[in-house]
Amino acid sequence: MRRDFRRSYSFSLVTSLYATLFFSAILIGIGYYQNNIDLQIIVLAAVFCFLFLFVVIHYRTKIFIFQRVKKIYDNVSLLEEASLTPGRITTDMESLTEEVERYATSKKLEIESLRVKDEYRKDFLGNVAHELKTPLFTVQGYILTLLDGAIKDKSVRMKYLQRADKGVERLIYLVNDLDMITKLEVGDLNLNYSYFDIVALTKNTFELLEIKALKKNLTLTFDVDYEVPIIVNADEERIQQLLTNLIENSIKYGKNDGTTEVSIQNLIQNKILIRITDNGEGIESDHIPRLFERFYRVDKSGNRKVGGSGLGLSIVKHIVEAHEEKIYVESEFGVGSEFSFTLEKAEELA
């Protein structure tokens, strides 16, 4: 406090002292010239001169700094006007500089954050347009072909209508995923908690995806036989969707004759860890931090042969976070990947 006080008034003190010394020297010179030097009067005049100069210089300097610097602040919008008041202005330029730098850094970080969000928004809009454009043009192409005369050929008509129907299904799939992730992000999706057996739910997911797995001769299995039910407290429908997305991804990017393995481990207190491990392509480490972003794809070529909306992992992440749980990913390129997430066990069985 004393140091701040001293630094705040140092300019006025030093300037007043120099002016007083100069004024005193003039008085002494005049007295010496007139051969009438009264030291008491000179000292008294010097004291009054010093006090007067100190008050005037300090006040005027403070007003000068406030008016001029505030004008600069207002022009460049560097500081919030509400935070700049006469009571906060100091004549200590070092402190003033530190304050400017602090606000400038804050605003720079804010601008950088807005820039990142703007880029994210542009990427998102571009991805949505790209994902919707392909099925829309496909449906439009088949319908226009039918309208141009192909509708008269029964075999062509049925084939094109079936293909157009698949395009519409693709559009509905994309729109539903977009609606789902929007609700998850704004917290508008209510979770219906219930007690259910996570082992049975996983087996049911295996059965739903069995046909897709058989096409690649891929095995869906547990690490061990879970003979005792493991009851968890969560939204069964959302956890079903979560497991489906993760296991379906392991099938899409898995190797032929590969394996997708699910294991369930007890953690501390009333938590369990569900792990989905495969021996597929794996993911390069550079891509892992962005895996859960909407529409982010590891394959930058734009290949859509594997299907999907590009929102699966993002939905998975939001479902896990909506349950206030954690999700983890580990992967080694060319070896395989493991996605894992926590869930709360039922209290009576925890």
Salt bridges, closest charged atoms under 4 A:
ASP74 OD2 - LYS70 NZ 3.02
GLU80 OE2 - LYS107 NZ 3.47
GLU81 OE2 - LYS70 NZ 3.68
ASP92 OD2 - ARG7 NH2 3.51
GLU94 OE1 - ARG7 NH2 2.93
GLU99 OE2 - ARG88 NH2 3.94
GLU110 OE1 - LYS107 NZ 3.82
GLU112 OE2 - ARG115 NH2 2.34
ASP118 OD1 - ARG121 NH2 2.73
ASP118 OD2 - LYS122 NZ 3.37
GLU119 OE2 - ARG115 NH1 2.49
GLU131 OE1 - ARG170 NH2 3.19
GLU131 OE2 - ARG297 NH2 3.45
GLU131 OE2 - ARG304 NE 3.21
ASP179 OD2 - LYS183 NZ 3.41
GLU185 OE1 - ARG294 NH1 3.19
GLU185 OE2 - HIS318 NE2 3.55
GLU248 OE2 - LYS212 NZ 2.18
GLU284 OE1 - HIS287 NE2 3.73
GLU293 OE1 - ARG290 NH2 2.91
GLU321 OE2 - LYS317 NZ 2.78
GLU325 OE2 - LYS271 NZ 2.65
GLU338 OE1 - ARG275 NH2 2.70
